[in-house]
Amino acid sequence: MTALIIEDEYLAAERLQKLIQKVAPDCQVLSTVGSVEKAIDWLENNPQPTLIFSDIQLSDGLSFEIFDTVLVKSPIIFTTSYDEYAIKAFKVKSIDYLLKPIKIQELEKAIQKYKDLHQEALTQQLQKIETLIDTIHSPKKAYKSRFLVKQNDQLLPINQDDIAYFFTANEMVCLVHKDAKQYLVDYTLEDLEDLLNPKLFFRLNRQFIAHIQALQKIHTYFNGKLKLELRPVTSQEVLVSREKAQVFRQWVEAS
C-alpha cells in the first residue's frame, strides 16, 4: 500500500506519517505536499498512490480544487480541524473524514475501512458511504462552554466568552481571563483544540490558542508571517506562521 499526504502544517504531516507507520507498517508514504499547486503537480507527474490523506484548508486554497483539476482514482481520507466541509468531502472520492487532532484509533478504523471497501462490490461501497453521510447529519459535537479553575480553596467556573486565550509555559497551560487574571488548567493545548469551538478559538502556534475577541491588532511580518497583539497584553511574541496565515485570515473573516 502507498500513500500521499497533502498537508500544509509540517508538524501535523509528520505526526500523521508516524501514526500511519504505527497503524499500517506496510504502507509507504511516497511524498508530502503542502499546497494545492504542489499536489496537482505531483499527481500529474507520478503514478497515483493507493490512498490519499488530505487536509482541506491548505495554504493556497481548499484541497477540493485539486480533485476538480486532476482525475484522481485513489480513495481519499480527509483530515481537517473543521466539520463544515463534511458533506462536500463525501462528494469527492472520499471514504472517511477525520477531525484534528487525529486519534490513532480513528485512523486505524479509517484504514481498515479502506481495506474492507477495497474488497467489496461497488454497491456495498456506496451503502457504506451513505451511512457515513447519514452520520454527518447527526447532532453536532458539543464543545466545552465553561471551565472550572482553582482559585485558592475554591473552584471558579469561567464561561468560554470570558476566556481571552490559553498559553503554555514551562510545560503548564494557563487560561487567561479577559480581565487579565490567569489560571492553570489540567489540559494540554492539543486537548483544548478538541474541546473548544473552532469558530471561536484558533490555535495560533505551539504556545497559544486565542478567542476571536482577544485579537487586538494583526500585523504583517517578514517571510509571510503575521504578528498579533492580544487583549489582555502578553509579554510573549505571538506569531502565526506563513503556512497557517491564510487559514487564520479565513477564520477571522468567517467568525
C-alpha positions as protocol buffer text, in pm:
chain_id: "A"
residue {
  index: 1
  type: MET
  ca { x: 0 y: 0 z: 0 }
}
residue {
  index: 2
  type: THR
  ca { x: 125 y: 350 z: -85 }
}
residue {
  index: 3
  type: ALA
  ca { x: 5 y: 690 z: 36 }
}
residue {
  index: 4
  type: LEU
  ca { x: 31 y: 1060 z: -47 }
}
residue {
  index: 5
  type: ILE
  ca { x: -9 y: 1315 z: 233 }
}
residue {
  index: 6
  type: ILE
  ca { x: -146 y: 1659 z: 140 }
}
residue {
  index: 7
  type: GLU
  ca { x: -89 y: 1878 z: 447 }
}
residue {
  index: 8
  type: ASP
  ca { x: 50 y: 2232 z: 482 }
}
residue {
  index: 9
  type: GLU
  ca { x: 145 y: 2210 z: 851 }
}
residue {
  index: 10
  type: TYR
  ca { x: 481 y: 2037 z: 894 }
}
residue {
  index: 11
  type: LEU
  ca { x: 414 y: 1907 z: 1246 }
}
residue {
  index: 12
  type: ALA
  ca { x: 70 y: 1775 z: 1152 }
}
residue {
  index: 13
  type: ALA
  ca { x: 214 y: 1598 z: 846 }
}
residue {
  index: 14
  type: GLU
  ca { x: 498 y: 1449 z: 1048 }
}
residue {
  index: 15
  type: ARG
  ca { x: 258 y: 1328 z: 1319 }
}
residue {
  index: 16
  type: LEU
  ca { x: 21 y: 1177 z: 1060 }
}
residue {
  index: 17
  type: GLN
  ca { x: 307 y: 991 z: 892 }
}
residue {
  index: 18
  type: LYS
  ca { x: 415 y: 844 z: 1226 }
}
residue {
  index: 19
  type: LEU
  ca { x: 59 y: 737 z: 1302 }
}
residue {
  index: 20
  type: ILE
  ca { x: 28 y: 572 z: 960 }
}
residue {
  index: 21
  type: GLN
  ca { x: 351 y: 380 z: 1023 }
}
residue {
  index: 22
  type: LYS
  ca { x: 210 y: 253 z: 1353 }
}
residue {
  index: 23
  type: VAL
  ca { x: -131 y: 158 z: 1215 }
}
residue {
  index: 24
  type: ALA
  ca { x: -17 y: 27 z: 875 }
}
residue {
  index: 25
  type: PRO
  ca { x: 357 y: -52 z: 878 }
}
residue {
  index: 26
  type: ASP
  ca { x: 326 y: -192 z: 525 }
}
residue {
  index: 27
  type: CYS
  ca { x: 215 y: 149 z: 396 }
}
residue {
  index: 28
  type: GLN
  ca { x: 482 y: 351 z: 214 }
}
residue {
  index: 29
  type: VAL
  ca { x: 430 y: 729 z: 224 }
}
residue {
  index: 30
  type: LEU
  ca { x: 552 y: 839 z: -119 }
}
residue {
  index: 31
  type: SER
  ca { x: 553 y: 1212 z: -55 }
}
residue {
  index: 32
  type: THR
  ca { x: 413 y: 1500 z: 150 }
}
residue {
  index: 33
  type: VAL
  ca { x: 298 y: 1814 z: -32 }
}
residue {
  index: 34
  type: GLY
  ca { x: 169 y: 2131 z: 129 }
}
residue {
  index: 35
  type: SER
  ca { x: -34 y: 2322 z: -126 }
}
residue {
  index: 36
  type: VAL
  ca { x: -297 y: 2287 z: -397 }
}
residue {
  index: 37
  type: GLU
  ca { x: -41 y: 2378 z: -664 }
}
residue {
  index: 38
  type: LYS
  ca { x: 219 y: 2124 z: -549 }
}
residue {
  index: 39
  type: ALA
  ca { x: -41 y: 1849 z: -508 }
}
residue {
  index: 40
  type: ILE
  ca { x: -168 y: 1899 z: -863 }
}
residue {
  index: 41
  type: ASP
  ca { x: 189 y: 1891 z: -996 }
}
residue {
  index: 42
  type: TRP
  ca { x: 271 y: 1573 z: -802 }
}
residue {
  index: 43
  type: LEU
  ca { x: -44 y: 1390 z: -912 }
}
residue {
  index: 44
  type: GLU
  ca { x: 7 y: 1486 z: -1275 }
}
residue {
  index: 45
  type: ASN
  ca { x: 365 y: 1358 z: -1278 }
}
residue {
  index: 46
  type: ASN
  ca { x: 354 y: 1044 z: -1062 }
}
residue {
  index: 47
  type: PRO
  ca { x: 160 y: 718 z: -1051 }
}
residue {
  index: 48
  type: GLN
  ca { x: -141 y: 753 z: -826 }
}
residue {
  index: 49
  type: PRO
  ca { x: -99 y: 615 z: -473 }
}
residue {
  index: 50
  type: THR
  ca { x: -318 y: 352 z: -314 }
}
residue {
  index: 51
  type: LEU
  ca { x: -458 y: 607 z: -71 }
}
residue {
  index: 52
  type: ILE
  ca { x: -452 y: 985 z: -23 }
}
residue {
  index: 53
  type: PHE
  ca { x: -463 y: 1166 z: 313 }
}
residue {
  index: 54
  type: SER
  ca { x: -563 y: 1526 z: 251 }
}
residue {
  index: 55
  type: ASP
  ca { x: -620 y: 1830 z: 470 }
}
residue {
  index: 56
  type: ILE
  ca { x: -898 y: 2051 z: 334 }
}
residue {
  index: 57
  type: GLN
  ca { x: -775 y: 2403 z: 409 }
}
residue {
  index: 58
  type: LEU
  ca { x: -431 y: 2445 z: 253 }
}
residue {
  index: 59
  type: SER
  ca { x: -202 y: 2746 z: 232 }
}
residue {
  index: 60
  type: ASP
  ca { x: -325 y: 2841 z: -117 }
}
residue {
  index: 61
  type: GLY
  ca { x: -687 y: 2725 z: -112 }
}
residue {
  index: 62
  type: LEU
  ca { x: -914 y: 2427 z: -50 }
}
residue {
  index: 63
  type: SER
  ca { x: -798 y: 2079 z: -149 }
}
residue {
  index: 64
  type: PHE
  ca { x: -1122 y: 2025 z: -343 }
}
residue {
  index: 65
  type: GLU
  ca { x: -957 y: 2235 z: -616 }
}
residue {
  index: 66
  type: ILE
  ca { x: -702 y: 1954 z: -659 }
}
residue {
  index: 67
  type: PHE
  ca { x: -967 y: 1694 z: -730 }
}
residue {
  index: 68
  type: ASP
  ca { x: -1156 y: 1932 z: -960 }
}
residue {
  index: 69
  type: THR
  ca { x: -836 y: 1970 z: -1165 }
}
residue {
  index: 70
  type: VAL
  ca { x: -686 y: 1621 z: -1164 }
}
residue {
  index: 71
  type: LEU
  ca { x: -873 y: 1297 z: -1226 }
}
residue {
  index: 72
  type: VAL
  ca { x: -794 y: 1115 z: -903 }
}
residue {
  index: 73
  type: LYS
  ca { x: -884 y: 748 z: -881 }
}
residue {
  index: 74
  type: SER
  ca { x: -726 y: 694 z: -539 }
}
residue {
  index: 75
  type: PRO
  ca { x: -966 y: 689 z: -242 }
}
residue {
  index: 76
  type: ILE
  ca { x: -922 y: 985 z: -7 }
}
residue {
  index: 77
  type: ILE
  ca { x: -928 y: 1021 z: 370 }
}
residue {
  index: 78
  type: PHE
  ca { x: -982 y: 1386 z: 454 }
}
residue {
  index: 79
  type: THR
  ca { x: -821 y: 1536 z: 766 }
}
residue {
  index: 80
  type: THR
  ca { x: -925 y: 1876 z: 895 }
}
residue {
  index: 81
  type: SER
  ca { x: -990 y: 2092 z: 1201 }
}
residue {
  index: 82
  type: TYR
  ca { x: -1340 y: 2181 z: 1084 }
}
residue {
  index: 83
  type: ASP
  ca { x: -1650 y: 1970 z: 1018 }
}
residue {
  index: 84
  type: GLU
  ca { x: -1822 y: 2222 z: 789 }
}
residue {
  index: 85
  type: TYR
  ca { x: -1685 y: 2055 z: 473 }
}
residue {
  index: 86
  type: ALA
  ca { x: -1802 y: 1703 z: 556 }
}
residue {
  index: 87
  type: ILE
  ca { x: -2084 y: 1674 z: 302 }
}
residue {
  index: 88
  type: LYS
  ca { x: -1874 y: 1819 z: 20 }
}
residue {
  index: 89
  type: ALA
  ca { x: -1590 y: 1582 z: 112 }
}
residue {
  index: 90
  type: PHE
  ca { x: -1810 y: 1280 z: 51 }
}
residue {
  index: 91
  type: LYS
  ca { x: -1900 y: 1408 z: -295 }
}
residue {
  index: 92
  type: VAL
  ca { x: -1534 y: 1355 z: -381 }
}
residue {
  index: 93
  type: LYS
  ca { x: -1389 y: 1002 z: -381 }
}
residue {
  index: 94
  type: SER
  ca { x: -1372 y: 1003 z: -4 }
}
residue {
  index: 95
  type: ILE
  ca { x: -1400 y: 706 z: 232 }
}
residue {
  index: 96
  type: ASP
  ca { x: -1365 y: 890 z: 562 }
}
residue {
  index: 97
  type: TYR
  ca { x: -1336 y: 1230 z: 729 }
}
residue {
  index: 98
  type: LEU
  ca { x: -1110 y: 1267 z: 1034 }
}
residue {
  index: 99
  type: LEU
  ca { x: -1116 y: 1571 z: 1261 }
}
residue {
  index: 100
  type: LYS
  ca { x: -786 y: 1700 z: 1401 }
}
residue {
  index: 101
  type: PRO
  ca { x: -617 y: 1625 z: 1628 }
}
residue {
  index: 102
  type: ILE
  ca { x: -632 y: 1280 z: 1470 }
}
residue {
  index: 103
  type: LYS
  ca { x: -665 y: 992 z: 1713 }
}
residue {
  index: 104
  type: ILE
  ca { x: -478 y: 674 z: 1631 }
}
residue {
  index: 105
  type: GLN
  ca { x: -790 y: 461 z: 1688 }
}
residue {
  index: 106
  type: GLU
  ca { x: -988 y: 666 z: 1433 }
}
residue {
  index: 107
  type: LEU
  ca { x: -704 y: 648 z: 1181 }
}
residue {
  index: 108
  type: GLU
  ca { x: -685 y: 273 z: 1228 }
}
residue {
  index: 109
  type: LYS
  ca { x: -1059 y: 243 z: 1163 }
}
residue {
  index: 110
  type: ALA
  ca { x: -1033 y: 460 z: 851 }
}
residue {
  index: 111
  type: ILE
  ca { x: -752 y: 248 z: 703 }
}
residue {
  index: 112
  type: GLN
  ca { x: -938 y: -70 z: 788 }
}
residue {
  index: 113
  type: LYS
  ca { x: -1246 y: 80 z: 624 }
}
residue {
  index: 114
  type: TYR
  ca { x: -1041 y: 132 z: 308 }
}
residue {
  index: 115
  type: LYS
  ca { x: -925 y: -230 z: 315 }
}
residue {
  index: 116
  type: ASP
  ca { x: -1280 y: -351 z: 364 }
}
residue {
  index: 117
  type: LEU
  ca { x: -1417 y: -131 z: 88 }
}
residue {
  index: 118
  type: HIS
  ca { x: -1141 y: -241 z: -145 }
}
residue {
  index: 119
  type: GLN
  ca { x: -1264 y: -598 z: -117 }
}
residue {
  index: 120
  type: GLU
  ca { x: -1635 y: -531 z: -155 }
}
residue {
  index: 121
  type: ALA
  ca { x: -1861 y: -479 z: -452 }
}
residue {
  index: 122
  type: LEU
  ca { x: -1939 y: -125 z: -570 }
}
residue {
  index: 123
  type: THR
  ca { x: -2294 y: -140 z: -434 }
}
residue {
  index: 124
  type: GLN
  ca { x: -2163 y: -227 z: -87 }
}
residue {
  index: 125
  type: GLN
  ca { x: -1917 y: 63 z: -104 }
}
residue {
  index: 126
  type: LEU
  ca { x: -2196 y: 307 z: -186 }
}
residue {
  index: 127
  type: GLN
  ca { x: -2407 y: 177 z: 101 }
}
residue {
  index: 128
  type: LYS
  ca { x: -2125 y: 239 z: 349 }
}
residue {
  index: 129
  type: ILE
  ca { x: -2063 y: 590 z: 216 }
}
residue {
  index: 130
  type: GLU
  ca { x: -2434 y: 670 z: 250 }
}
residue {
  index: 131
  type: THR
  ca { x: -2415 y: 552 z: 612 }
}
residue {
  index: 132
  type: LEU
  ca { x: -2122 y: 787 z: 671 }
}
residue {
  index: 133
  type: ILE
  ca { x: -2318 y: 1079 z: 524 }
}
residue {
  index: 134
  type: ASP
  ca { x: -2613 y: 998 z: 750 }
}
residue {
  index: 135
  type: THR
  ca { x: -2374 y: 1007 z: 1045 }
}
residue {
  index: 136
  type: ILE
  ca { x: -2272 y: 1362 z: 950 }
}
residue {
  index: 137
  type: HIS
  ca { x: -2637 y: 1468 z: 985 }
}
residue {
  index: 138
  type: SER
  ca { x: -2643 y: 1352 z: 1347 }
}
residue {
  index: 139
  type: PRO
  ca { x: -2636 y: 1624 z: 1617 }
}
residue {
  index: 140
  type: LYS
  ca { x: -2323 y: 1835 z: 1604 }
}
residue {
  index: 141
  type: LYS
  ca { x: -2046 y: 1785 z: 1853 }
}
residue {
  index: 142
  type: ALA
  ca { x: -2097 y: 1972 z: 2180 }
}
residue {
  index: 143
  type: TYR
  ca { x: -1794 y: 2184 z: 2262 }
}
residue {
  index: 144
  type: LYS
  ca { x: -1688 y: 2281 z: 2612 }
}
residue {
  index: 145
  type: SER
  ca { x: -1864 y: 2604 z: 2712 }
}
residue {
  index: 146
  type: ARG
  ca { x: -1706 y: 2660 z: 3054 }
}
residue {
  index: 147
  type: PHE
  ca { x: -1405 y: 2557 z: 3259 }
}
residue {
  index: 148
  type: LEU
  ca { x: -1367 y: 2503 z: 3633 }
}
residue {
  index: 149
  type: VAL
  ca { x: -1046 y: 2660 z: 3760 }
}
residue {
  index: 150
  type: LYS
  ca { x: -894 y: 2662 z: 4107 }
}
residue {
  index: 151
  type: GLN
  ca { x: -882 y: 2988 z: 4300 }
}
residue {
  index: 152
  type: ASN
  ca { x: -733 y: 2943 z: 4646 }
}
residue {
  index: 153
  type: ASP
  ca { x: -958 y: 2679 z: 4804 }
}
residue {
  index: 154
  type: GLN
  ca { x: -1248 y: 2732 z: 4563 }
}
residue {
  index: 155
  type: LEU
  ca { x: -1343 y: 2617 z: 4214 }
}
residue {
  index: 156
  type: LEU
  ca { x: -1440 y: 2902 z: 3986 }
}
residue {
  index: 157
  type: PRO
  ca { x: -1647 y: 2847 z: 3666 }
}
residue {
  index: 158
  type: ILE
  ca { x: -1535 y: 3053 z: 3366 }
}
residue {
  index: 159
  type: ASN
  ca { x: -1752 y: 3076 z: 3055 }
}
residue {
  index: 160
  type: GLN
  ca { x: -1590 y: 3045 z: 2713 }
}
residue {
  index: 161
  type: ASP
  ca { x: -1678 y: 3403 z: 2619 }
}
residue {
  index: 162
  type: ASP
  ca { x: -1482 y: 3528 z: 2921 }
}
residue {
  index: 163
  type: ILE
  ca { x: -1167 y: 3348 z: 2806 }
}
residue {
  index: 164
  type: ALA
  ca { x: -918 y: 3560 z: 2614 }
}
residue {
  index: 165
  type: TYR
  ca { x: -663 y: 3290 z: 2535 }
}
residue {
  index: 166
  type: PHE
  ca { x: -469 y: 2988 z: 2656 }
}
residue {
  index: 167
  type: PHE
  ca { x: -92 y: 2972 z: 2651 }
}
residue {
  index: 168
  type: THR
  ca { x: 171 y: 2720 z: 2754 }
}
residue {
  index: 169
  type: ALA
  ca { x: 488 y: 2787 z: 2952 }
}
residue {
  index: 170
  type: ASN
  ca { x: 716 y: 2552 z: 3143 }
}
residue {
  index: 171
  type: GLU
  ca { x: 500 y: 2256 z: 3033 }
}
residue {
  index: 172
  type: MET
  ca { x: 194 y: 2410 z: 3203 }
}
residue {
  index: 173
  type: VAL
  ca { x: -116 y: 2552 z: 3034 }
}
residue {
  index: 174
  type: CYS
  ca { x: -266 y: 2875 z: 3156 }
}
residue {
  index: 175
  type: LEU
  ca { x: -613 y: 3017 z: 3094 }
}
residue {
  index: 176
  type: VAL
  ca { x: -613 y: 3396 z: 3064 }
}
residue {
  index: 177
  type: HIS
  ca { x: -942 y: 3565 z: 3155 }
}
residue {
  index: 178
  type: LYS
  ca { x: -1042 y: 3876 z: 2959 }
}
residue {
  index: 179
  type: ASP
  ca { x: -983 y: 4074 z: 3280 }
}
residue {
  index: 180
  type: ALA
  ca { x: -616 y: 3952 z: 3265 }
}
residue {
  index: 181
  type: LYS
  ca { x: -640 y: 3707 z: 3555 }
}
residue {
  index: 182
  type: GLN
  ca { x: -458 y: 3379 z: 3493 }
}
residue {
  index: 183
  type: TYR
  ca { x: -546 y: 3027 z: 3600 }
}
residue {
  index: 184
  type: LEU
  ca { x: -376 y: 2692 z: 3546 }
}
residue {
  index: 185
  type: VAL
  ca { x: -582 y: 2423 z: 3371 }
}
residue {
  index: 186
  type: ASP
  ca { x: -532 y: 2048 z: 3356 }
}
residue {
  index: 187
  type: TYR
  ca { x: -540 y: 2027 z: 2976 }
}
residue {
  index: 188
  type: THR
  ca { x: -278 y: 2034 z: 2705 }
}
residue {
  index: 189
  type: LEU
  ca { x: -324 y: 2267 z: 2408 }
}
residue {
  index: 190
  type: GLU
  ca { x: -386 y: 1954 z: 2198 }
}
residue {
  index: 191
  type: ASP
  ca { x: -670 y: 1857 z: 2435 }
}
residue {
  index: 192
  type: LEU
  ca { x: -812 y: 2209 z: 2413 }
}
residue {
  index: 193
  type: GLU
  ca { x: -812 y: 2203 z: 2033 }
}
residue {
  index: 194
  type: ASP
  ca { x: -1057 y: 1914 z: 2053 }
}
residue {
  index: 195
  type: LEU
  ca { x: -1268 y: 2069 z: 2331 }
}
residue {
  index: 196
  type: LEU
  ca { x: -1305 y: 2430 z: 2208 }
}
residue {
  index: 197
  type: ASN
  ca { x: -1543 y: 2558 z: 1943 }
}
residue {
  index: 198
  type: PRO
  ca { x: -1324 y: 2618 z: 1633 }
}
residue {
  index: 199
  type: LYS
  ca { x: -1547 y: 2906 z: 1526 }
}
residue {
  index: 200
  type: LEU
  ca { x: -1444 y: 3096 z: 1840 }
}
residue {
  index: 201
  type: PHE
  ca { x: -1093 y: 2968 z: 1914 }
}
residue {
  index: 202
  type: PHE
  ca { x: -787 y: 2927 z: 1689 }
}
residue {
  index: 203
  type: ARG
  ca { x: -454 y: 2752 z: 1751 }
}
residue {
  index: 204
  type: LEU
  ca { x: -218 y: 3036 z: 1662 }
}
residue {
  index: 205
  type: ASN
  ca { x: 105 y: 2844 z: 1716 }
}
residue {
  index: 206
  type: ARG
  ca { x: 262 y: 2594 z: 1956 }
}
residue {
  index: 207
  type: GLN
  ca { x: 213 y: 2825 z: 2254 }
}
residue {
  index: 208
  type: PHE
  ca { x: -124 y: 2998 z: 2203 }
}
residue {
  index: 209
  type: ILE
  ca { x: -492 y: 2928 z: 2141 }
}
residue {
  index: 210
  type: ALA
  ca { x: -691 y: 3253 z: 2128 }
}
residue {
  index: 211
  type: HIS
  ca { x: -1056 y: 3359 z: 2131 }
}
residue {
  index: 212
  type: ILE
  ca { x: -1160 y: 3571 z: 1832 }
}
residue {
  index: 213
  type: GLN
  ca { x: -1239 y: 3863 z: 2066 }
}
residue {
  index: 214
  type: ALA
  ca { x: -884 y: 3858 z: 2206 }
}
residue {
  index: 215
  type: LEU
  ca { x: -740 y: 3978 z: 1874 }
}
residue {
  index: 216
  type: GLN
  ca { x: -649 y: 4344 z: 1913 }
}
residue {
  index: 217
  type: LYS
  ca { x: -422 y: 4405 z: 1612 }
}
residue {
  index: 218
  type: ILE
  ca { x: -287 y: 4193 z: 1327 }
}
residue {
  index: 219
  type: HIS
  ca { x: 40 y: 4299 z: 1164 }
}
residue {
  index: 220
  type: THR
  ca { x: 207 y: 4162 z: 854 }
}
residue {
  index: 221
  type: TYR
  ca { x: 552 y: 4026 z: 938 }
}
residue {
  index: 222
  type: PHE
  ca { x: 857 y: 3914 z: 746 }
}
residue {
  index: 223
  type: ASN
  ca { x: 855 y: 3594 z: 541 }
}
residue {
  index: 224
  type: GLY
  ca { x: 475 y: 3590 z: 515 }
}
residue {
  index: 225
  type: LYS
  ca { x: 414 y: 3554 z: 888 }
}
residue {
  index: 226
  type: LEU
  ca { x: 160 y: 3751 z: 1092 }
}
residue {
  index: 227
  type: LYS
  ca { x: 231 y: 3920 z: 1425 }
}
residue {
  index: 228
  type: LEU
  ca { x: -60 y: 3956 z: 1666 }
}
residue {
  index: 229
  type: GLU
  ca { x: -138 y: 4185 z: 1956 }
}
residue {
  index: 230
  type: LEU
  ca { x: -370 y: 4017 z: 2202 }
}
residue {
  index: 231
  type: ARG
  ca { x: -604 y: 4160 z: 2462 }
}
residue {
  index: 232
  type: PRO
  ca { x: -504 y: 4135 z: 2752 }
}
residue {
  index: 233
  type: VAL
  ca { x: -144 y: 4212 z: 2653 }
}
residue {
  index: 234
  type: THR
  ca { x: 107 y: 3930 z: 2674 }
}
residue {
  index: 235
  type: SER
  ca { x: 482 y: 3967 z: 2715 }
}
residue {
  index: 236
  type: GLN
  ca { x: 541 y: 3684 z: 2468 }
}
residue {
  index: 237
  type: GLU
  ca { x: 569 y: 3745 z: 2095 }
}
residue {
  index: 238
  type: VAL
  ca { x: 267 y: 3590 z: 1920 }
}
residue {
  index: 239
  type: LEU
  ca { x: 331 y: 3488 z: 1560 }
}
residue {
  index: 240
  type: VAL
  ca { x: 125 y: 3296 z: 1305 }
}
residue {
  index: 241
  type: SER
  ca { x: 339 y: 3102 z: 1058 }
}
residue {
  index: 242
  type: ARG
  ca { x: 335 y: 3171 z: 685 }
}
residue {
  index: 243
  type: GLU
  ca { x: 182 y: 2827 z: 626 }
}
residue {
  index: 244
  type: LYS
  ca { x: -104 y: 2899 z: 867 }
}
residue {
  index: 245
  type: ALA
  ca { x: -158 y: 3266 z: 779 }
}
residue {
  index: 246
  type: GLN
  ca { x: -419 y: 3214 z: 507 }
}
residue {
  index: 247
  type: VAL
  ca { x: -627 y: 2974 z: 715 }
}
residue {
  index: 248
  type: PHE
  ca { x: -607 y: 3223 z: 1004 }
}
residue {
  index: 249
  type: ARG
  ca { x: -733 y: 3505 z: 780 }
}
residue {
  index: 250
  type: GLN
  ca { x: -1022 y: 3288 z: 662 }
}
residue {
  index: 251
  type: TRP
  ca { x: -1107 y: 3205 z: 1023 }
}
residue {
  index: 252
  type: VAL
  ca { x: -1109 y: 3573 z: 1124 }
}
residue {
  index: 253
  type: GLU
  ca { x: -1334 y: 3665 z: 831 }
}
residue {
  index: 254
  type: ALA
  ca { x: -1573 y: 3377 z: 900 }
}
residue {
  index: 255
  type: SER
  ca { x: -1602 y: 3428 z: 1276 }
}
